[in-house]
């Protein structure tokens, strides 16, 4: 499918399903100060939940929560327990109890509706009574609450157990990936002074496409066509940005430009990339086990990837000494490699690369490191998250080479504001008029760059 066709796609919007999770009658009774008024429905829910656990026993823990048979069995036993319950209950109360018990037993407790809400991208629990979400790039507080600290800790323990990890005083931090691909981070006392904290970054089942990025004004059409040409022309590209700025999303879009007849090896700490090509090998680093053994770092995987005959190496994020092996791969025939890193500007990205190379412990002079970077990296894409929640590509910068001891850069596309103080909505990523120096080398891959892309005459 051509890039023009992909750019013509309508953006994939979240489904219209609305998940109600705000201010139920019970939630209003149980604020941060604790339960003020006795809630019979709450008491019934706890009683039925205990009976359900007694009746099903190990079945709840020996089977996966996603198993349809287990879900059906839980609902069957739950309906039977409700039918035998002596406390008078309305239809709404029965539905509420069923929902809360199923979420508690098979899901993630009170935050399960948040995780099902397609408009929410991140769930952050700062203790049992303070839960925030990120929706459309903005952070907002919800009225959802855990019962108490122990309730939050039980949910954290359950999440960790499902991924073969544990969190306690001896190992108070855990960073893992859920079975659906979502990333979870949990931290508990004594490291967390105000109680346990849980952060879940949801995995998108339908990743954004290049057409979505253009529609959301993250990229201009001219910039998208230029990046498509650079990936097909095997340029080494670094995507730079802050936390939550959309680096992985842009990297996933760039990976989609790789021709389907090339072998791709992806390396990630937590698998997030979703490539549509057939010839893909996915590798994921592994933390040490409870005995401190079995750790596999990104650097180990980069080294191993060089022996796997890759046409492209895609590193989800380089954050340590793996940067040295990545640069060497780019300089030894693995052109067209892609990666991301944390930095605020293209110049800062180069400084970060230098620092990470030094972390490898090699006694290399700074000039040699900068020579490696200048010859390896062709393009830096800077993406920024703005105050209104929007993510924009602000720089597409070419790494030109060395001038003395300094790496020289030139901006090919810049994010400009319309007027002296125009809103971000009136801004755009525009060409600077400078043509990249590697333009001629793209011809050997059958790629040409129309002059209109750099003069402002291309499509926006």
DRENTI-577107 format. One record per residue: y negated, x negated, z negated of N, C-alpha, C, O, CB in turn. Coordinates in steps of 0.1 Angstrom, whole numbers, plus 5000, padded with zeros to 4 digits. Glycine has a CB too. Layout:
<rs>
YXZYXZYXZYXZYXZ/...
</rs>
This chain:
<rs>
501249915000500050005000498849915000498749824992500050104988/497849945009496649865010495749884997495849984990495949895022/494849784995493949794984493049914986492649984977493149664983/492649944999491750055002492350184997491650274992491350055017/493650195000494350314995494350334980494150434975495750325001/494650214974494650224959493250254953493150324943495150084954/492250204960490850234955490550374957489650424950489850144962/491250444966490950584968491550674958491350794959491350624982/492450624950493150704940492150764930491150694926494250634933/492450884926491650944914492150874902493350844900491851094914/491250854892491750794879492650884872492551004873490550754871/493650814865494650894858493950934845493750854836495850804856/493751064843493151114831494251154821495351184825492251234834/493851144808494851194798495151344801494451414806494351174784/496451374796496851514798495951604790495251554780498251534794/495951734793495051824786495651874773495051954766494851944795/496851814769497451854757496551814745496051694744498851794755/496251904736495351874725496251874712496951974710494251974724/496251764705497051764693496151784681495251714679497751624692/496451894674495651934663496051854650497251864646495652084660/495151774645495551704633494351704623494451634612495851564636/493251774625492151764616492151884606492451994609490851764625/491751844594491351944584492252064583491852184584490051984587/493552044581494452154577494052204563493352124556495952124578/494552314559494252364545494752264535494052244525494852504543/495952204537496452114528495651984527495451934516497952084531/495251944539494451814539493151824531492751734525494151774554/492551944532491251964525491551964510490651934502490652094529/492751994505493051994491493351854486493251834474494152084488/493651764495494151634491493151534496493451474507495551604495/492051504490491151404494491451274487492451264480489651454490/490551174489490851044485490951034469491650944464489750954489/490351134462490451124448491751184442492051184430489351204442/492651224451493951284447493951434448492951494452494251244433/495151494446495251634447494551704436494751674424496751674447/493651794439492851864430493452004426493352044415491451894435/494152064436494652194434496152194437496552134447493852304442/496952264430498352274433498552344446498052454448499152334422/499352284455499652344468501152384469501952294470499252254480/501552504468502952544468503652494480504852454480503052694466/502952504492503652464504503952314504504952274509502752494516/503052234498503252094497504452064488505351984492502052024491/504552144477505752124468507052164475508052094473505552204456/506952274483508152314490508552204500509752174502507952454497/507552154507507852054517508551934511509551874517506552004524/508051884499508751774493510151804489511051724490507851724481/510351924484511651964479512651974490513751924489511552104471/512252034501513152044513513351914519514451884524512452144524/512351824519512551694525513651614517514451544522511251614525/513651624503514651564495516051624498516951544498514251574480/516051754499517351814502517951774516519151744517517251964501/517051754525517451714539517951574538519051544544516251714548/517351484531517851344529519151344522520051264526516851264522/519351434512520651434505521751484514522851434513520551524493/521451584523522451644531522851554543524051544546521951784536/521851494549522251414561522551274557523351204564521051414570/521951224546522351094541522150984551521150974558523751094536/523150894553523050774561522750804576522350724584524250694560/523050934580522850974594521450944599521150904610523151114596/520450954589519050934593518750794596517750764603518150984582/519550704591519250554592520150484602519850374606519250494579/521350544604522350474613522050504628522550434637523750514610/521250614631520950654644519550624647518650624638521250804647/519250614660517850594664517050724663517650824666517750534678/515750714659515050844657514850914671514651034671513650814651/514950834682514650904695515950974700515851054710514350794705/517050964693518251024698518151184697517751234687519450984689/518351244708518251394709519251464699518851564694518451444723/520451404698521351464689520851464675521051564667522751394690/520251354671519751344657518651444655518551504644519351204654/517751454664516651544663517151684662516651764654515651534675/518051724670518651864670519351884657519151994651519651884681/520051784651520751804639519751814627519951904619521651674636/518651744627517651754617517051894617516851954607516551644619/516651934629516052074630517052184625516552274619515552094644/518252164629519252264625519352274610519352384604520652234631/519552154603519652154588518352204582518352274572519952014583/517252164588515952204583515752354583515252414573514752134590/516152424594516052564595516952634585516552734579516452614609/518052574582519052634573518452624558518552714551520352564573/517752504555517152484542516052584540515852634529516752344540/515252604551514152694550514652844548513952924540513252694562/515752874554516253014553516753034538516653144534517453034563/517152934531517652944518516552924507516852944495518752844515/515352884512514252864503513852994496513553094503513152794510/513753004483513353124476511853144476511453264474513853114461/511053044478509553064477509153134490509553104501508852924477/508353244488507953324500507053234509506153164504507153454496/507353234522506653154531506253234544507053304549507453024535/505053214548504653284561505153204573505653094571503053294562/505053264584505453194596504753064599505252964603505353274609/503353064596502552944597502952834587503052714591501052974595/503352874575503752774565505152714569505352594568503952844551/506052794574507352744579507152644590507752534591508252854583/506252674600505952584611505352454606505752354611505052654621/504452464597503852344591504852264584504852134586502652384582/505652324576506752244569507652174579507952054577507552334559/508052254589509052194599508352074606508951964607509352304609/507152084610506451984617506251854608506551744612505052024622/505851884596505551764587506851694583506851574582504851814574/507951774580509151704577509751634588510251514586510151814572/509751684600510251614612509451494614510051384617510251704624/508151494613507351374615507651274605507651154608505851414615/507851324592508151224581509551164583509651044581508051294568/510551234587511851184587512151104600512851004599512851304586/511651154611511951094624510851014630511050934639512451204634/509651034625508450974631507750874621508450804614507551074636/506450884621505650794613504750874603503650834601504750704622/505350974598504651054588503351124593503351174604504350964577/502351124585501151194589500451144601499651214607500151204578/500651014605499950964617500750994630500350944641499750814615/501851054629502651084641501851164651501951134663503951164637/501151274647500351344657499251254664498951274676499651464651/498751154656497751064662498450984673497850954684497150974652/499650934671500350854680500750934693500950874703501650794674/500951064691501251154703500051184711500151234722501951274698/498851174705497651214712497351114723497051004720496451224702/497351164736497151064747495651014748495450914754497451134760/494751074741493351024742493150914732492050844732492351134739/494050884722493950784712494650654717495750664721494450834699/493950544716494550414720494950324708495750234710493550344729/494350354696494650264685494550354672493650434671493650144684/495450324663495450394650495350284639496050194639496750484648/494350304630494050204620494050274606493150354603492750134622/495050234598495050294584494650184574495350084572496550334581/493450204569492850114559493250164545492350204537491350094560/494550164542494950234529495450374532495250424543493850224519/495950444522496550574524495450684527495850784533497350614512/494250664523493250774524492150754534491250824535492650804511/492250644542491250604551491850564564492250454566490350494546/491950664574492550644587491550664598490950764599493850734588/491450564606490550564618491350554631492550514631489550444617/490750604642491350594655490350544665489150564663491950734659/490850494676489950454687490250554698491350574703490150314692/489150634702489350734713488250704723487050704720489250874707/488750684736487850654747486850544743485650544747487050784750/487350434737486550324734485750334721485150234717485750294745/485650444714484850464702485750484690486850544691483950584704/485350424679486150434667485550554658484350564657486050304659/486450634654486050754646487050774634488250734636485950874654/486550824623487450854612488150984613487451084618486650844599/489350994609490051124609490251174594489951104585491451114616/490651294593490951354580492351344576492751394566490451494579/493151274584494551254581494751164569493951064568495351204594/495651184561495851104549497351094546498151184549495151154537/497750974540499050964534498951024520497851034514499550814534/500051054514500051104500499551004490498751044482501451154496/499950884491499550774482499950644488500450634499500250794468/499750534481500050404485501550384488501950324498499650294475/502350444479503850434481504250504494505150454501504550504470/503650614498503950684511503650594522504450584532503150814512/502450524522502150434533503050324534503450274545500650384532/503450264522504350154522505750194528506350114535504550094508/506150314525507450364530507450364546508450334552507850494525/506350414551506250424566506250284572506850254582504950504570/505450194565505450054570506849994569507249924579504449964562/507550014559508949954557509850014568510649944573509449984543/509650144571510550204581510250144595511150114603510350354581/508950124598508550064611509149924612509749894622507050064613/509049844601509549714602511049704603511549624610509049634589/511749794596513149794597513649824611514649774615513749904587/512949914618513349944631513249834641513949824651512550064637/512349734638512249624647512849494641512649384646510749594650/513649514631514349404625513549304617513849184616515049324635/512449354611511549274603511349334589511849444586510149264610/510749254581510449304567509149264563508549164568511549264557/508549334553507249304548507249324533507649434528506049384555/506949224525506949234510506049124505505349064513508449214505/506049094492505148994486505448854492504548774493505349004471/506748834494507148704500506748684514506348574519508648674498/506648794522506248784536505348904538505749014543507548794546/504048894534503149004534502549044547501749144547502048984524/502848984558502249014571503349034581504348954581501248904575/503249124590504149144601503449184614502549264613505249244597/503749124625503249154638504349174647505149084650502249044643/504549294652505749324660505449424671504349474672506849384650/506449454678506349554689507349664687508549644684506649484703/506849794688507749904686508549924698508249874709506850034683/509650004697510550024709509850084721510250054732511650124705/508750154719508050214731506950114736506250154746507350344727/506849994731505949894736504649884728503949794730505649924750/504449974719503249974711503249844701504349814696503050104702/502049794699501949674690501549724676500649804674500949574695/502249674666502049714652501749584644502449484645503249794646/500749594635500449494626500349554612499649654610499149414629/501049494602500949554589500749434579501249324581502249624585/499849464569499649364559499549424545498849534544498249284562/500149374535500349434522499849344511499649224514501749484520/499649394499499249304488500349204486501549234488499049394475/500049084480498749044475497648994485496548964481498948944465/498048984498497148944508496049044510494849014511497848904521/496449174511495549284513495049334499495849394492496149404521/493749304496493249334483493149474479493349514468491949264481/492949564489492649704486493849794490493649914492491449754494/495049734491496249814494496649784508496049714516495949964493/497849844512498449814525497549864536496849964535499849884525/497649794547496849824559497849824571498649734573495649724562/497649924580498549934592497749964604496850044604499550054590/497949884614497249894627498249904638499149824640496249774629/498150014646499050034658498250044670497450134672499950154656/498449954680497849964693498850034702499849974706497349824698/498550144707499450224715499750164728498750114735499050374716/500950184733501350134746501050244756501550354754502750084746/500350214767500050314777501250324787501650234793498850274785/501850444787502950474796502550474811503350444820503650604793/501250504813500650504827499550414827498350454824500250654831/499750284831498650184831497650214841497850284851499250044833/496450174838495250194847495450114860496050004860493950154840/495050164871495150104884493750044888492750064881495650194895/493749974899492449914903491450034907490250014905492649824916/492050144912491150254915490550314902489450354903491950364922/491250314891490750364879489550274874488550314870491850364868/489750134875488750044871487450064879486350054874489249904872/487650084892486450104900485750244897484550254896486850104915/486650344894486050474891485350474877484250534876487150574890/485850394868485150374855484050274855483450254845486150344844/483750214867482650114868482949994861482049914857481350174864/484249964857484549834852484449724862484049614859485949844846/484749764874484649674886483949744897483949864898486149624891/483349664906482749724918483849714929484849634927481449654922/483749794939484749784950484749644957485749594960484449894961/483549594959483449454965484149354956484849274961482049414967/483949364943484649264934486149284934486849194933484049284919/486549414934488049444935488649384947489749324947488249594934/487949394959488549344971488549184971489449124976487649384983/487449134964487448984963488648934954489248834958486148944957/488849004943489948964934491248984941492248904939489849034921/491449084948492649104956492948994965494048944966492649244964/491848944972492048834981492348704974493148624979490748814989/491748684962491948564955493448554950494048454950491048554943/493948674945495348674940496348644952497248564951495748804933/496148714963496948694975496848554980497748494986496648794986/495648494978495348354983495748254972495448134974493948344986/496448294962497048204952496048124945496148004943498048114959/494948184940494048114931494448134917494948234913492548174933/494248024909494548034895493348104887492248054888494847894889/493648204880492648294874492848304859493948324854492648434881/491748294852491648314838490848434835489648444839491148184830/491348534827490648654823490148624809491048604800491448784824/488848634806488248594793487548714787487048794795487348474795/487648734774486948844768487348854753488148774748487348974774/486648944746486948954732488049044729488649104738485649014725/488349064716489449154712489149304716488049354714489749144697/490149364723489949504727489049524739488649634741489449584716/488649414746487749434757488449474770487849514780487049294760/489749464770490549514782491049394791491349414802489649594791/491249284784491849164792493149194798493449164809491849044783/494049254789495449274794495449384805496249374815496349324783/494549474804494449584815494049514828494649544839493449694811/493049424828492549364840493749264845493949264857491349274838/494349194836495449114840496549194847497149144857496049034828/496849304842497949394848497549434862498349444871498149514839/496249464864495749504877495849384886496249404898494349554876/495449274882495549154890496949124894497249084905494949024883/497849134884499349114887499849204898500749174906500149124875/499249324899499649424909499349374923499849434933499049554906/498349284924498049234938499049124943498949094955496649174937/499949074934500848974939501849034949502349144946501648914926/502048964960502949024970504349044964504848964956503048924982/505049144969506349184963507449084966508549094960506749324969/507248994976508348904979508248774971508948674974508248864994/507348764961507248644953507948664939507948774934505748604951/508448564934509148564920508048544909507348444910510248464919/508048634900507048634890507748614876508748694873506148764890/507248524868507748514854506548544845505548474845508348364852/506748644836505748674827506048634813507248634809505448834827/505048584805505248534792504248594783503048584785505148374792/504748664772503848744763504348724749505548704747503848884768/503448744740503848754726504348894722505348904715502548714717/503748994728504249134727504149194741503049204746503349214716/505249234747505249274761504349394763504549504757506749304765/503349374771502449484775502249494790501949604794501049454768/502549394797502349404812503349494818504549504814502449264818/502949574828503749664835503649644850502849704857503349814831/504449554855504449514869505349604877506449644873504749374871/504949644889505749724898506649654907507449704914504849814906/506449514908507249434917508749434912508949454900506749294919/509649414921511049404918511449274912512249264903511949434930/510949164918511349024914510548974903509648884904511248934926/510749024891510048994879510948954868511949024865509049104874/510648844861511448804849510448814837509448744837512048664851/510748894827509848914816510448834804511548854800509749064812/509548744798509948674786508948704775507848734777509848514789/509548704763508648744751508948644740510148614737508948884746/507948584734508048494723508648564711508648684710506748424719/509248484701509848544690509448474677509448344677511448534691/509048544667508648484654509848434647510948474650507748584646/509648354636510848314628511448424621510748524617510448194619/512748414618513348524610513048504595512248414591514848514612/513748584587513448574572513748444566513248404555514148684565/514548364573514948224568514048114574514248004571516348194571/513048164582512148064588512747994600512247894604511747964578/513748054606514447994618514348084630513948204629515947964615/514748024641514848104654513548134661513448214670515448234651/512448064657511148084663511148034678511547924680510048024655/510648114687510448074701508948094704508548204704511448154711/508247984707506847994709506548024724507348004733506147874704/505248054727504848074741504947944748505247934760503448124742/504647834741504747704748506247674752506447614763504247594738/507147704744508547694747508947774760509647724769509547734736/508347894761508647974772507947924785508547934796508248124769/506747874784506047824795506847704801507047694813504647774792/507347614792508147504797509447554803509847504814508447414785/510047654797511347704803511047774817511847764826511947794794/509847834818509547904830509447814842509747854853508247984829/509047684839508947594850510247564857510347514868508247464845/511347584849512747554855513347684861514547684865513647504843/512547794862513147914867512647944881512848054886512748034858/512147844888511747854902510747974903510948064912512947874911/509647974896508748084897507748064909507347944911507948114884/507348164916506248154925504848174917503848114920506348264936/504948264907503748284898504248284884505348334880503148424902/503348234875503548234861502348314855501248284857503648094854/502648424848501648514842501848504827502848554822501748664847/500848444820500948434806499948544800498748544803500448294801/500548634792499748744787498548694779497448754781500648824777/498648594771497448534764497848394760498848374754497048624752/496948304762497148164758496248144746495048164747496848064769/496748104735495948094722496247964715495747944704496248214714/497147874720497447754712497747644722497247644733498647784703/498647554718498947434726499647464739499747374748499747334718/500047594741500647634754499647614765500047614777501147774753/498347604762497347584772497547454780497347454792495947584766/498047354773498347224781499447244791499247194802498647114771/500547314787501647334796501147424807501647414819502847384789/500347524804499847614815499047544825499147564837499047734808/498147454820497347374830498147284838497947274850496247294822/499147224832500047134840500847214850501047174862501047064831/501247344847501947424857501047454868501447454880502447554850/499747494865498847524876498547404885498247414897497447564870/498647284879498347154887499647094894499546994900497747054878/500747164892502047104897502747204907503947204906502947054886/501947274914502547354925502747504922503147574930503847304928/502347544910502447684906501147754908500547814898503047704892/500647754920499347814923499447964921500548024923498847774937/498348024919498348174917498748224904499048334902499248234927/498748134894499048174880497948244873496748224877499448044872/498248334864497248414857497448414842498548394838497348564862/496348414835496448424820495148484815494148504822496648284815/495148504802493948554795493748464782494648404778494048704791/492448464777492148404765490948464759490248544765491848254767/490648444746489548494739488348404741488348284737489848514724/487248464746485948384747484848484751485148594756486048274758/483648444748482548534750481848514764481148604769481548524739/481948404770481348374782482248274790483148224784479948304781/482148264803482948174811482848024806483847954806482548174826/481647984802481447854796482247834783482847734781479947814794/482147944775482947934762484447934765485247874758482648064754/484947994776486347994780486747854782487947814778486548084792/485947774789486347634792486447554779487347474777485347564801/485447584770485447514757486747544749487347464742484247544748/487147674749488347724743489547654748490447614741488447874744/489647644761490747574768490847424763491947374760490647574783/489647364762489647224757490247214743491047124740488247164758/489747304735490247304721491747324720492447264712489447414713/492247424728493647454727494547334733495647314728493947584735/494047264742494747154747494847044737495846984735494047094760/493747024729493746924718494746964707495246884700492346914712/495047094706495947144696497447094699498247104690495947294695/497647054711498947004715499346874708500446834708499046994730/498246804703498546684695498646564704498946454700499846694688/498246574717498246464727496946394725495846454725498546514741/496946264725495746184723495146164737495246054743496046044717/494546264742493946264756492446254755491846314746494346384764/491846174763490346164763489746294769490446364777489846044772/488546334764487946454768487746464783487946574789486646474761/487446354789487246354804488546394811488546464821486746214809/489646344806490946374813491246524811491746584820492146294807/490946574799491246724797490346804807490846904813490946764783/489146774808488246844816488546834831488446924839486746804815/489046714835489546694849490746794851490846854862490046554851/491646804841492746894843492347034844492847114853493746884831/491347084836490847214837490147244850490447344856489947244825/489347154854488547174867489447184879489147254888487547054868/490547104879491447104890492447224890493047264900492246974891/492647274878493647384876493047524878493647604885494347374863/491947544871491347684871490447704883489547624885490647704858/490647804890489747834902488747944898487547944903490547884914/489048044890488248154888488348204873489348204867488648274898/487148244868487148294854486548434855485448454861486248204844/487248534850486748674850486348704835487248704827487848774856/485148734833484648764820484548914818483848984826483348694816/485148974808485049124806484549144792484949074782486449194808/483649244790482949264778483049414774483049504782481449224779/483249434761483249574756481849604750481349534741484349594745/481149704755479849744751479849844740480949894736479049804763/478649864734478549944722479050084724479550154715477149944717/478850134736479250274739480750294742481150404745478450324751/481450184740482950184742483350144756484550134759483450324739/482450134766482750104779483149954781482549864774481650134789/484049924790484449784793484049754807484249824816486049764791/483249644808482749604821483049454824483049374815481249624821/483449424836483449284840482049244842481349294851484349274854/481649134835480249094835480048964844478948944849479749064821/481148884845481048764853482348744861483448764856480748644844/482148704874483348654881482748514886481948504895483748744894/483348414880482748274881483748174887484848174882482248224867/483248104896484147994902483947864895482847824891483747974917/485047804892485047664887484947564898485947554906486347634878/483847504900483547424912484147284911484847244921482047414914/484047224900484547084898483847014887483347074878484447004911/483846884888483246794878481946734883481846694895484246684874/480946724875479746654878479446574866478946614856478546754881/479746444867479746354855480846394846482046394849478346364848/480546424833481546474823481446624821482046674811481246394810/480746694830480646834828481346914839481246874851479146874828/482047014835482647104845481547204850480847264843483847194839/481447204863480347284869480947424873482047434878479747214882/480047524871480447664874479447724883478247684884480647744861/479847824891478847904898479248054898480448084901478747854913/478348144895478648284894478648344908477748334915477548354885/479748414911479948484923479548634922478948694932481348474929/479848694911479448834908478848834894479448764885480648934909/477748904891477148924878476849064875476549144884475848834878/477049104863476749234858475249244856474649164848477549274845/474549334863473149344862472749484857473349584861472449314876/471649484850471049614845469949654854469149574858470549604830/470049784858468949834868467749864860467649954851469449974874/466649784863465349804856465349714843466349644841465149954851/464249714836464049624825464949664813465449584806462549624821/465049794811465849844800466749964803466850054796464949874788/467349954815468150064820469350074812469849974807468450054834/469950194811471250214803472350154811472250124823471450364801/473450134804474550064810475150144822475650094831475750044799/474950284821475450364832474750334845475350354856475250514828/473550274845472850244857473050104861472450054871471350274855/473950034854474249894857475349874867476149974869474449814844/475549754872476649734882476949594883476149504880476249794896/478149564887478649424890478249394904478749454913480149404887/477349304906476749274920477049134924477049044915475249304920/477149114937477348974942476048894940474948954942477848974956/476148764938474948674937474548624950473448564951475248564927/475348644961475048584974475648454976475548394987473548574975/476348394966477048264968478448284972479148364966476948184954/478848214982480248224987481048124980480548004977480348205002/482348154976483148054969483547934978483747954990484448124964/483647824972483947704979485447704984485847624993483747574971/486247784977487647784981487947884992489147904995488547814969/486947944998487148045008487947995020488848075024485748095013/487747875024488447825036489947805033490847825041487847695041/490247765020491647735017492447865016493747855016491747665003/491847985015492548105015493148135029494148215030491648225011/492648075039493148105053494548065055495248125062492248035063/495047965047496447915049497348025044498548015047496647785042/496848125036497748235031497448355039497848465035497548255016/496648345050496348465058495348555052495348675055497548535061/494448505043493448585036492048535041491748415041493648565021/491248635044489848605048488948685039489348795034489648645063/487748635037486748705029485648745038484848665043486248605018/485448875040484248925048482948875042482748895029484349075049/482048825050480748785044479948895037479148865028479848735056/480249025041479549135035479849145020479049205012479849265042/480949085015481349095001480249024992480049064981482649044998/479648924998478748844990477248864993476448794987479048694992/476948955001475548985005475149115000473949155002475448975020/476049184993475649314988475849424998475649544996474149324984/476349385010476649485020478049545020478349635027476449425034/478849485010480249545009480249675001479149714996481149445002/481349745001481449874994481349854979481949754974482749944998/480649944972480549934958481250044951481150054939479049934954/
</rs>
